[in-house]
Amino acid sequence: MHDSSSDTLTALAVHEHTARTVTSYEPLTVPSLAQTEDYAYALTRNRAVTQARMTRQEVLRRTGGPETVIYLHEAALRLVVGDRKVMRDQLLRLTLMCAWDQIHPRVIPMNAPLHVALRHPATLLTFTAPVKPLAYTETETATVFHDDPGAITAYQVKMNHLERLVLPPTESRAVLARWADAYDRDTRT
């Protein structure tokens, strides 16, 4: 993972802090804005990156923070990051997030039809006018920002398609709770 003290991650935190909405998707992991500390560390094996993610998440808990939609593919719930206890805690947190005012975890079920929108991670931020939307993707070595109108349109199309694939909020919460329970049973046996 890239250095959490980089100018790029500072810029990312500033953009997330000033955003009106944040919509994020990861195909095989929980998006960083919804990760528990143990999950983030198990995924990155980097304390600085983990701490930077935890600090970035403060934006979700503040009054007036951005309306946030987290798209999670059910495959990400099935892949064990760390161990089953880490997964239990991560799924419990996602389940609890379903009751938060400004955050909406939504599950794309395993039986959703395959579509190009499912292939790559993406995050789209919108701001109060006149500030234009901004998109970004995190990779192992960089955070790539996109502000070109054509790229923003492509990200908007992607998010609109993902919205058509997700389960409704109550069903998403039920899937998250079911997986949390399954990991909980596994940690007790």
PyMOL commands that place a pseudoatom at each C-alpha (Angstrom):
pseudoatom trace, name=CA, resn=MET, resi=1, chain=A, elem=C, hetatm=0, pos=[0.000, 0.000, 0.000]
pseudoatom trace, name=CA, resn=HIS, resi=2, chain=A, elem=C, hetatm=0, pos=[1.124, 3.535, -0.587]
pseudoatom trace, name=CA, resn=ASP, resi=3, chain=A, elem=C, hetatm=0, pos=[2.437, 5.785, 2.146]
pseudoatom trace, name=CA, resn=SER, resi=4, chain=A, elem=C, hetatm=0, pos=[-0.390, 7.201, 4.253]
pseudoatom trace, name=CA, resn=SER, resi=5, chain=A, elem=C, hetatm=0, pos=[1.457, 10.478, 4.777]
pseudoatom trace, name=CA, resn=SER, resi=6, chain=A, elem=C, hetatm=0, pos=[1.571, 11.284, 1.081]
pseudoatom trace, name=CA, resn=ASP, resi=7, chain=A, elem=C, hetatm=0, pos=[0.042, 14.431, -0.359]
pseudoatom trace, name=CA, resn=THR, resi=8, chain=A, elem=C, hetatm=0, pos=[-2.390, 12.211, -2.245]
pseudoatom trace, name=CA, resn=LEU, resi=9, chain=A, elem=C, hetatm=0, pos=[-3.956, 10.764, 0.907]
pseudoatom trace, name=CA, resn=THR, resi=10, chain=A, elem=C, hetatm=0, pos=[-4.094, 14.212, 2.477]
pseudoatom trace, name=CA, resn=ALA, resi=11, chain=A, elem=C, hetatm=0, pos=[-5.934, 15.475, -0.609]
pseudoatom trace, name=CA, resn=LEU, resi=12, chain=A, elem=C, hetatm=0, pos=[-8.243, 12.462, -0.446]
pseudoatom trace, name=CA, resn=ALA, resi=13, chain=A, elem=C, hetatm=0, pos=[-9.127, 13.160, 3.193]
pseudoatom trace, name=CA, resn=VAL, resi=14, chain=A, elem=C, hetatm=0, pos=[-9.817, 16.836, 2.398]
pseudoatom trace, name=CA, resn=HIS, resi=15, chain=A, elem=C, hetatm=0, pos=[-12.080, 15.913, -0.522]
pseudoatom trace, name=CA, resn=GLU, resi=16, chain=A, elem=C, hetatm=0, pos=[-13.991, 13.354, 1.564]
pseudoatom trace, name=CA, resn=HIS, resi=17, chain=A, elem=C, hetatm=0, pos=[-14.370, 15.897, 4.356]
pseudoatom trace, name=CA, resn=THR, resi=18, chain=A, elem=C, hetatm=0, pos=[-15.911, 18.502, 2.039]
pseudoatom trace, name=CA, resn=ALA, resi=19, chain=A, elem=C, hetatm=0, pos=[-18.019, 16.100, -0.043]
pseudoatom trace, name=CA, resn=ARG, resi=20, chain=A, elem=C, hetatm=0, pos=[-21.798, 16.226, -0.035]
pseudoatom trace, name=CA, resn=THR, resi=21, chain=A, elem=C, hetatm=0, pos=[-22.037, 12.564, -1.090]
pseudoatom trace, name=CA, resn=VAL, resi=22, chain=A, elem=C, hetatm=0, pos=[-19.606, 9.663, -1.259]
pseudoatom trace, name=CA, resn=THR, resi=23, chain=A, elem=C, hetatm=0, pos=[-20.435, 6.510, -3.215]
pseudoatom trace, name=CA, resn=SER, resi=24, chain=A, elem=C, hetatm=0, pos=[-17.878, 3.710, -3.019]
pseudoatom trace, name=CA, resn=TYR, resi=25, chain=A, elem=C, hetatm=0, pos=[-17.532, 0.209, -4.458]
pseudoatom trace, name=CA, resn=GLU, resi=26, chain=A, elem=C, hetatm=0, pos=[-14.934, -2.530, -4.034]
pseudoatom trace, name=CA, resn=PRO, resi=27, chain=A, elem=C, hetatm=0, pos=[-15.407, -5.873, -5.786]
pseudoatom trace, name=CA, resn=LEU, resi=28, chain=A, elem=C, hetatm=0, pos=[-13.517, -8.127, -3.330]
pseudoatom trace, name=CA, resn=THR, resi=29, chain=A, elem=C, hetatm=0, pos=[-13.011, -6.150, -0.119]
pseudoatom trace, name=CA, resn=VAL, resi=30, chain=A, elem=C, hetatm=0, pos=[-14.920, -3.836, 2.161]
pseudoatom trace, name=CA, resn=PRO, resi=31, chain=A, elem=C, hetatm=0, pos=[-14.333, -0.230, 1.007]
pseudoatom trace, name=CA, resn=SER, resi=32, chain=A, elem=C, hetatm=0, pos=[-11.792, 1.585, 3.183]
pseudoatom trace, name=CA, resn=LEU, resi=33, chain=A, elem=C, hetatm=0, pos=[-14.339, 4.049, 4.592]
pseudoatom trace, name=CA, resn=ALA, resi=34, chain=A, elem=C, hetatm=0, pos=[-16.202, 1.139, 6.211]
pseudoatom trace, name=CA, resn=GLN, resi=35, chain=A, elem=C, hetatm=0, pos=[-13.314, -1.053, 7.388]
pseudoatom trace, name=CA, resn=THR, resi=36, chain=A, elem=C, hetatm=0, pos=[-12.664, -1.885, 11.013]
pseudoatom trace, name=CA, resn=GLU, resi=37, chain=A, elem=C, hetatm=0, pos=[-9.132, -1.278, 12.221]
pseudoatom trace, name=CA, resn=ASP, resi=38, chain=A, elem=C, hetatm=0, pos=[-8.349, -5.002, 12.399]
pseudoatom trace, name=CA, resn=TYR, resi=39, chain=A, elem=C, hetatm=0, pos=[-9.743, -5.614, 8.906]
pseudoatom trace, name=CA, resn=ALA, resi=40, chain=A, elem=C, hetatm=0, pos=[-7.752, -2.686, 7.470]
pseudoatom trace, name=CA, resn=TYR, resi=41, chain=A, elem=C, hetatm=0, pos=[-4.550, -3.925, 9.083]
pseudoatom trace, name=CA, resn=ALA, resi=42, chain=A, elem=C, hetatm=0, pos=[-5.107, -7.535, 7.982]
pseudoatom trace, name=CA, resn=LEU, resi=43, chain=A, elem=C, hetatm=0, pos=[-5.668, -6.261, 4.449]
pseudoatom trace, name=CA, resn=THR, resi=44, chain=A, elem=C, hetatm=0, pos=[-2.733, -3.813, 4.280]
pseudoatom trace, name=CA, resn=ARG, resi=45, chain=A, elem=C, hetatm=0, pos=[-0.263, -5.045, 6.927]
pseudoatom trace, name=CA, resn=ASN, resi=46, chain=A, elem=C, hetatm=0, pos=[0.660, -1.388, 7.328]
pseudoatom trace, name=CA, resn=ARG, resi=47, chain=A, elem=C, hetatm=0, pos=[-0.074, 0.485, 10.592]
pseudoatom trace, name=CA, resn=ALA, resi=48, chain=A, elem=C, hetatm=0, pos=[0.276, 3.932, 8.987]
pseudoatom trace, name=CA, resn=VAL, resi=49, chain=A, elem=C, hetatm=0, pos=[-2.204, 3.119, 6.212]
pseudoatom trace, name=CA, resn=THR, resi=50, chain=A, elem=C, hetatm=0, pos=[-4.555, 1.552, 8.751]
pseudoatom trace, name=CA, resn=GLN, resi=51, chain=A, elem=C, hetatm=0, pos=[-4.440, 4.651, 10.959]
pseudoatom trace, name=CA, resn=ALA, resi=52, chain=A, elem=C, hetatm=0, pos=[-4.989, 6.922, 7.947]
pseudoatom trace, name=CA, resn=ARG, resi=53, chain=A, elem=C, hetatm=0, pos=[-8.124, 4.918, 7.066]
pseudoatom trace, name=CA, resn=MET, resi=54, chain=A, elem=C, hetatm=0, pos=[-9.431, 5.172, 10.617]
pseudoatom trace, name=CA, resn=THR, resi=55, chain=A, elem=C, hetatm=0, pos=[-8.846, 8.930, 10.610]
pseudoatom trace, name=CA, resn=ARG, resi=56, chain=A, elem=C, hetatm=0, pos=[-10.610, 9.294, 7.233]
pseudoatom trace, name=CA, resn=GLN, resi=57, chain=A, elem=C, hetatm=0, pos=[-13.650, 7.481, 8.661]
pseudoatom trace, name=CA, resn=GLU, resi=58, chain=A, elem=C, hetatm=0, pos=[-14.233, 10.264, 11.187]
pseudoatom trace, name=CA, resn=VAL, resi=59, chain=A, elem=C, hetatm=0, pos=[-15.961, 12.145, 8.360]
pseudoatom trace, name=CA, resn=LEU, resi=60, chain=A, elem=C, hetatm=0, pos=[-18.749, 9.535, 8.431]
pseudoatom trace, name=CA, resn=ARG, resi=61, chain=A, elem=C, hetatm=0, pos=[-19.509, 10.107, 12.105]
pseudoatom trace, name=CA, resn=ARG, resi=62, chain=A, elem=C, hetatm=0, pos=[-19.552, 13.893, 12.188]
pseudoatom trace, name=CA, resn=THR, resi=63, chain=A, elem=C, hetatm=0, pos=[-22.769, 15.878, 12.062]
pseudoatom trace, name=CA, resn=GLY, resi=64, chain=A, elem=C, hetatm=0, pos=[-23.295, 17.160, 8.549]
pseudoatom trace, name=CA, resn=GLY, resi=65, chain=A, elem=C, hetatm=0, pos=[-20.941, 14.555, 7.076]
pseudoatom trace, name=CA, resn=PRO, resi=66, chain=A, elem=C, hetatm=0, pos=[-21.494, 13.291, 3.550]
pseudoatom trace, name=CA, resn=GLU, resi=67, chain=A, elem=C, hetatm=0, pos=[-24.341, 10.997, 2.615]
pseudoatom trace, name=CA, resn=THR, resi=68, chain=A, elem=C, hetatm=0, pos=[-22.388, 7.797, 2.007]
pseudoatom trace, name=CA, resn=VAL, resi=69, chain=A, elem=C, hetatm=0, pos=[-23.350, 4.706, 0.040]
pseudoatom trace, name=CA, resn=ILE, resi=70, chain=A, elem=C, hetatm=0, pos=[-21.061, 1.691, 0.344]
pseudoatom trace, name=CA, resn=TYR, resi=71, chain=A, elem=C, hetatm=0, pos=[-21.584, -0.977, -2.310]
pseudoatom trace, name=CA, resn=LEU, resi=72, chain=A, elem=C, hetatm=0, pos=[-20.256, -4.379, -1.226]
pseudoatom trace, name=CA, resn=HIS, resi=73, chain=A, elem=C, hetatm=0, pos=[-20.250, -7.432, -3.393]
pseudoatom trace, name=CA, resn=GLU, resi=74, chain=A, elem=C, hetatm=0, pos=[-21.266, -10.525, -1.440]
pseudoatom trace, name=CA, resn=ALA, resi=75, chain=A, elem=C, hetatm=0, pos=[-17.962, -12.068, -2.571]
pseudoatom trace, name=CA, resn=ALA, resi=76, chain=A, elem=C, hetatm=0, pos=[-16.206, -9.553, -0.288]
pseudoatom trace, name=CA, resn=LEU, resi=77, chain=A, elem=C, hetatm=0, pos=[-18.229, -10.883, 2.640]
pseudoatom trace, name=CA, resn=ARG, resi=78, chain=A, elem=C, hetatm=0, pos=[-17.158, -14.438, 1.874]
pseudoatom trace, name=CA, resn=LEU, resi=79, chain=A, elem=C, hetatm=0, pos=[-13.416, -13.796, 1.472]
pseudoatom trace, name=CA, resn=VAL, resi=80, chain=A, elem=C, hetatm=0, pos=[-11.760, -14.112, 4.863]
pseudoatom trace, name=CA, resn=VAL, resi=81, chain=A, elem=C, hetatm=0, pos=[-9.478, -11.146, 5.545]
pseudoatom trace, name=CA, resn=GLY, resi=82, chain=A, elem=C, hetatm=0, pos=[-7.373, -11.789, 8.639]
pseudoatom trace, name=CA, resn=ASP, resi=83, chain=A, elem=C, hetatm=0, pos=[-9.329, -14.490, 10.384]
pseudoatom trace, name=CA, resn=ARG, resi=84, chain=A, elem=C, hetatm=0, pos=[-12.932, -15.333, 11.167]
pseudoatom trace, name=CA, resn=LYS, resi=85, chain=A, elem=C, hetatm=0, pos=[-12.959, -13.074, 14.257]
pseudoatom trace, name=CA, resn=VAL, resi=86, chain=A, elem=C, hetatm=0, pos=[-11.805, -10.119, 12.138]
pseudoatom trace, name=CA, resn=MET, resi=87, chain=A, elem=C, hetatm=0, pos=[-14.566, -10.942, 9.653]
pseudoatom trace, name=CA, resn=ARG, resi=88, chain=A, elem=C, hetatm=0, pos=[-17.188, -11.289, 12.401]
pseudoatom trace, name=CA, resn=ASP, resi=89, chain=A, elem=C, hetatm=0, pos=[-16.293, -7.876, 13.786]
pseudoatom trace, name=CA, resn=GLN, resi=90, chain=A, elem=C, hetatm=0, pos=[-16.239, -6.333, 10.298]
pseudoatom trace, name=CA, resn=LEU, resi=91, chain=A, elem=C, hetatm=0, pos=[-19.663, -7.760, 9.435]
pseudoatom trace, name=CA, resn=LEU, resi=92, chain=A, elem=C, hetatm=0, pos=[-21.094, -6.676, 12.795]
pseudoatom trace, name=CA, resn=ARG, resi=93, chain=A, elem=C, hetatm=0, pos=[-19.875, -3.147, 12.137]
pseudoatom trace, name=CA, resn=LEU, resi=94, chain=A, elem=C, hetatm=0, pos=[-21.406, -3.113, 8.651]
pseudoatom trace, name=CA, resn=THR, resi=95, chain=A, elem=C, hetatm=0, pos=[-24.675, -4.401, 10.113]
pseudoatom trace, name=CA, resn=LEU, resi=96, chain=A, elem=C, hetatm=0, pos=[-24.651, -1.605, 12.695]
pseudoatom trace, name=CA, resn=MET, resi=97, chain=A, elem=C, hetatm=0, pos=[-23.813, 0.955, 10.005]
pseudoatom trace, name=CA, resn=CYS, resi=98, chain=A, elem=C, hetatm=0, pos=[-27.123, 0.125, 8.357]
pseudoatom trace, name=CA, resn=ALA, resi=99, chain=A, elem=C, hetatm=0, pos=[-28.796, 2.038, 11.208]
pseudoatom trace, name=CA, resn=TRP, resi=100, chain=A, elem=C, hetatm=0, pos=[-26.565, 5.116, 10.903]
pseudoatom trace, name=CA, resn=ASP, resi=101, chain=A, elem=C, hetatm=0, pos=[-28.237, 8.203, 9.473]
pseudoatom trace, name=CA, resn=GLN, resi=102, chain=A, elem=C, hetatm=0, pos=[-25.713, 9.084, 6.775]
pseudoatom trace, name=CA, resn=ILE, resi=103, chain=A, elem=C, hetatm=0, pos=[-24.275, 5.740, 5.690]
pseudoatom trace, name=CA, resn=HIS, resi=104, chain=A, elem=C, hetatm=0, pos=[-25.944, 3.059, 3.633]
pseudoatom trace, name=CA, resn=PRO, resi=105, chain=A, elem=C, hetatm=0, pos=[-24.118, -0.260, 3.164]
pseudoatom trace, name=CA, resn=ARG, resi=106, chain=A, elem=C, hetatm=0, pos=[-25.719, -2.098, 0.247]
pseudoatom trace, name=CA, resn=VAL, resi=107, chain=A, elem=C, hetatm=0, pos=[-24.986, -5.668, -0.797]
pseudoatom trace, name=CA, resn=ILE, resi=108, chain=A, elem=C, hetatm=0, pos=[-24.687, -6.883, -4.374]
pseudoatom trace, name=CA, resn=PRO, resi=109, chain=A, elem=C, hetatm=0, pos=[-25.744, -10.543, -4.137]
pseudoatom trace, name=CA, resn=MET, resi=110, chain=A, elem=C, hetatm=0, pos=[-23.710, -13.403, -5.552]
pseudoatom trace, name=CA, resn=ASN, resi=111, chain=A, elem=C, hetatm=0, pos=[-26.496, -14.132, -8.025]
pseudoatom trace, name=CA, resn=ALA, resi=112, chain=A, elem=C, hetatm=0, pos=[-26.420, -10.615, -9.521]
pseudoatom trace, name=CA, resn=PRO, resi=113, chain=A, elem=C, hetatm=0, pos=[-25.840, -10.750, -13.278]
pseudoatom trace, name=CA, resn=LEU, resi=114, chain=A, elem=C, hetatm=0, pos=[-22.239, -10.189, -14.311]
pseudoatom trace, name=CA, resn=HIS, resi=115, chain=A, elem=C, hetatm=0, pos=[-21.664, -6.698, -15.667]
pseudoatom trace, name=CA, resn=VAL, resi=116, chain=A, elem=C, hetatm=0, pos=[-18.568, -4.651, -16.507]
pseudoatom trace, name=CA, resn=ALA, resi=117, chain=A, elem=C, hetatm=0, pos=[-19.472, -2.291, -13.618]
pseudoatom trace, name=CA, resn=LEU, resi=118, chain=A, elem=C, hetatm=0, pos=[-18.554, -5.063, -11.170]
pseudoatom trace, name=CA, resn=ARG, resi=119, chain=A, elem=C, hetatm=0, pos=[-14.946, -5.422, -12.352]
pseudoatom trace, name=CA, resn=HIS, resi=120, chain=A, elem=C, hetatm=0, pos=[-13.094, -2.481, -10.792]
pseudoatom trace, name=CA, resn=PRO, resi=121, chain=A, elem=C, hetatm=0, pos=[-13.275, -0.435, -7.587]
pseudoatom trace, name=CA, resn=ALA, resi=122, chain=A, elem=C, hetatm=0, pos=[-14.439, 3.165, -7.728]
pseudoatom trace, name=CA, resn=THR, resi=123, chain=A, elem=C, hetatm=0, pos=[-15.466, 6.048, -5.520]
pseudoatom trace, name=CA, resn=LEU, resi=124, chain=A, elem=C, hetatm=0, pos=[-17.472, 9.050, -6.636]
pseudoatom trace, name=CA, resn=LEU, resi=125, chain=A, elem=C, hetatm=0, pos=[-17.705, 12.252, -4.598]
pseudoatom trace, name=CA, resn=THR, resi=126, chain=A, elem=C, hetatm=0, pos=[-20.128, 15.095, -5.191]
pseudoatom trace, name=CA, resn=PHE, resi=127, chain=A, elem=C, hetatm=0, pos=[-19.914, 18.577, -3.722]
pseudoatom trace, name=CA, resn=THR, resi=128, chain=A, elem=C, hetatm=0, pos=[-22.076, 21.628, -3.305]
pseudoatom trace, name=CA, resn=ALA, resi=129, chain=A, elem=C, hetatm=0, pos=[-22.193, 23.658, -6.549]
pseudoatom trace, name=CA, resn=PRO, resi=130, chain=A, elem=C, hetatm=0, pos=[-20.197, 25.047, -8.204]
pseudoatom trace, name=CA, resn=VAL, resi=131, chain=A, elem=C, hetatm=0, pos=[-17.622, 22.389, -7.260]
pseudoatom trace, name=CA, resn=LYS, resi=132, chain=A, elem=C, hetatm=0, pos=[-17.621, 19.574, -9.827]
pseudoatom trace, name=CA, resn=PRO, resi=133, chain=A, elem=C, hetatm=0, pos=[-17.734, 15.853, -8.917]
pseudoatom trace, name=CA, resn=LEU, resi=134, chain=A, elem=C, hetatm=0, pos=[-14.524, 13.944, -8.388]
pseudoatom trace, name=CA, resn=ALA, resi=135, chain=A, elem=C, hetatm=0, pos=[-13.825, 10.221, -8.705]
pseudoatom trace, name=CA, resn=TYR, resi=136, chain=A, elem=C, hetatm=0, pos=[-10.941, 8.163, -7.437]
pseudoatom trace, name=CA, resn=THR, resi=137, chain=A, elem=C, hetatm=0, pos=[-9.616, 4.635, -7.295]
pseudoatom trace, name=CA, resn=GLU, resi=138, chain=A, elem=C, hetatm=0, pos=[-7.174, 3.315, -4.723]
pseudoatom trace, name=CA, resn=THR, resi=139, chain=A, elem=C, hetatm=0, pos=[-4.513, 0.856, -5.877]
pseudoatom trace, name=CA, resn=GLU, resi=140, chain=A, elem=C, hetatm=0, pos=[-1.586, -0.768, -4.073]
pseudoatom trace, name=CA, resn=THR, resi=141, chain=A, elem=C, hetatm=0, pos=[0.700, 2.091, -5.006]
pseudoatom trace, name=CA, resn=ALA, resi=142, chain=A, elem=C, hetatm=0, pos=[-1.434, 5.177, -5.639]
pseudoatom trace, name=CA, resn=THR, resi=143, chain=A, elem=C, hetatm=0, pos=[-4.747, 6.914, -5.388]
pseudoatom trace, name=CA, resn=VAL, resi=144, chain=A, elem=C, hetatm=0, pos=[-5.816, 7.967, -8.870]
pseudoatom trace, name=CA, resn=PHE, resi=145, chain=A, elem=C, hetatm=0, pos=[-8.118, 10.991, -9.146]
pseudoatom trace, name=CA, resn=HIS, resi=146, chain=A, elem=C, hetatm=0, pos=[-10.416, 11.651, -12.110]
pseudoatom trace, name=CA, resn=ASP, resi=147, chain=A, elem=C, hetatm=0, pos=[-12.089, 14.992, -12.748]
pseudoatom trace, name=CA, resn=ASP, resi=148, chain=A, elem=C, hetatm=0, pos=[-12.446, 14.879, -16.527]
pseudoatom trace, name=CA, resn=PRO, resi=149, chain=A, elem=C, hetatm=0, pos=[-16.172, 15.216, -17.381]
pseudoatom trace, name=CA, resn=GLY, resi=150, chain=A, elem=C, hetatm=0, pos=[-16.054, 12.059, -19.529]
pseudoatom trace, name=CA, resn=ALA, resi=151, chain=A, elem=C, hetatm=0, pos=[-14.525, 10.049, -16.697]
pseudoatom trace, name=CA, resn=ILE, resi=152, chain=A, elem=C, hetatm=0, pos=[-17.045, 11.427, -14.203]
pseudoatom trace, name=CA, resn=THR, resi=153, chain=A, elem=C, hetatm=0, pos=[-19.889, 10.428, -16.517]
pseudoatom trace, name=CA, resn=ALA, resi=154, chain=A, elem=C, hetatm=0, pos=[-18.446, 6.898, -16.748]
pseudoatom trace, name=CA, resn=TYR, resi=155, chain=A, elem=C, hetatm=0, pos=[-18.264, 6.678, -12.940]
pseudoatom trace, name=CA, resn=GLN, resi=156, chain=A, elem=C, hetatm=0, pos=[-21.841, 7.972, -12.630]
pseudoatom trace, name=CA, resn=VAL, resi=157, chain=A, elem=C, hetatm=0, pos=[-23.036, 5.341, -15.116]
pseudoatom trace, name=CA, resn=LYS, resi=158, chain=A, elem=C, hetatm=0, pos=[-21.167, 2.675, -13.149]
pseudoatom trace, name=CA, resn=MET, resi=159, chain=A, elem=C, hetatm=0, pos=[-22.744, 3.733, -9.839]
pseudoatom trace, name=CA, resn=ASN, resi=160, chain=A, elem=C, hetatm=0, pos=[-26.210, 3.877, -11.420]
pseudoatom trace, name=CA, resn=HIS, resi=161, chain=A, elem=C, hetatm=0, pos=[-25.746, 0.335, -12.694]
pseudoatom trace, name=CA, resn=LEU, resi=162, chain=A, elem=C, hetatm=0, pos=[-24.534, -0.886, -9.293]
pseudoatom trace, name=CA, resn=GLU, resi=163, chain=A, elem=C, hetatm=0, pos=[-27.628, 0.676, -7.717]
pseudoatom trace, name=CA, resn=ARG, resi=164, chain=A, elem=C, hetatm=0, pos=[-29.764, -1.526, -9.956]
pseudoatom trace, name=CA, resn=LEU, resi=165, chain=A, elem=C, hetatm=0, pos=[-27.906, -4.654, -8.766]
pseudoatom trace, name=CA, resn=VAL, resi=166, chain=A, elem=C, hetatm=0, pos=[-27.976, -4.120, -4.994]
pseudoatom trace, name=CA, resn=LEU, resi=167, chain=A, elem=C, hetatm=0, pos=[-30.421, -5.570, -2.552]
pseudoatom trace, name=CA, resn=PRO, resi=168, chain=A, elem=C, hetatm=0, pos=[-32.867, -3.190, -0.855]
pseudoatom trace, name=CA, resn=PRO, resi=169, chain=A, elem=C, hetatm=0, pos=[-31.639, -1.753, 2.490]
pseudoatom trace, name=CA, resn=THR, resi=170, chain=A, elem=C, hetatm=0, pos=[-33.476, -4.229, 4.728]
pseudoatom trace, name=CA, resn=GLU, resi=171, chain=A, elem=C, hetatm=0, pos=[-32.303, -7.221, 2.679]
pseudoatom trace, name=CA, resn=SER, resi=172, chain=A, elem=C, hetatm=0, pos=[-28.739, -5.854, 2.607]
pseudoatom trace, name=CA, resn=ARG, resi=173, chain=A, elem=C, hetatm=0, pos=[-28.808, -5.569, 6.396]
pseudoatom trace, name=CA, resn=ALA, resi=174, chain=A, elem=C, hetatm=0, pos=[-30.155, -9.120, 6.685]
pseudoatom trace, name=CA, resn=VAL, resi=175, chain=A, elem=C, hetatm=0, pos=[-27.327, -10.493, 4.510]
pseudoatom trace, name=CA, resn=LEU, resi=176, chain=A, elem=C, hetatm=0, pos=[-24.707, -8.625, 6.549]
pseudoatom trace, name=CA, resn=ALA, resi=177, chain=A, elem=C, hetatm=0, pos=[-26.222, -9.870, 9.823]
pseudoatom trace, name=CA, resn=ARG, resi=178, chain=A, elem=C, hetatm=0, pos=[-26.403, -13.435, 8.490]
pseudoatom trace, name=CA, resn=TRP, resi=179, chain=A, elem=C, hetatm=0, pos=[-22.701, -13.378, 7.565]
pseudoatom trace, name=CA, resn=ALA, resi=180, chain=A, elem=C, hetatm=0, pos=[-21.795, -11.819, 10.943]
pseudoatom trace, name=CA, resn=ASP, resi=181, chain=A, elem=C, hetatm=0, pos=[-23.700, -14.628, 12.651]
pseudoatom trace, name=CA, resn=ALA, resi=182, chain=A, elem=C, hetatm=0, pos=[-21.981, -17.277, 10.515]
pseudoatom trace, name=CA, resn=TYR, resi=183, chain=A, elem=C, hetatm=0, pos=[-18.531, -15.913, 11.409]
pseudoatom trace, name=CA, resn=ASP, resi=184, chain=A, elem=C, hetatm=0, pos=[-19.585, -15.663, 15.061]
pseudoatom trace, name=CA, resn=ARG, resi=185, chain=A, elem=C, hetatm=0, pos=[-20.583, -19.344, 15.103]
pseudoatom trace, name=CA, resn=ASP, resi=186, chain=A, elem=C, hetatm=0, pos=[-17.244, -20.222, 13.485]
pseudoatom trace, name=CA, resn=THR, resi=187, chain=A, elem=C, hetatm=0, pos=[-15.280, -18.353, 16.181]
pseudoatom trace, name=CA, resn=ARG, resi=188, chain=A, elem=C, hetatm=0, pos=[-17.104, -20.247, 18.949]
pseudoatom trace, name=CA, resn=THR, resi=189, chain=A, elem=C, hetatm=0, pos=[-16.447, -23.742, 17.549]
for i in range(1, 189): cmd.bond("trace and resi %d" % i, "trace and resi %d" % (i + 1))
show_as sticks, trace
zoom trace
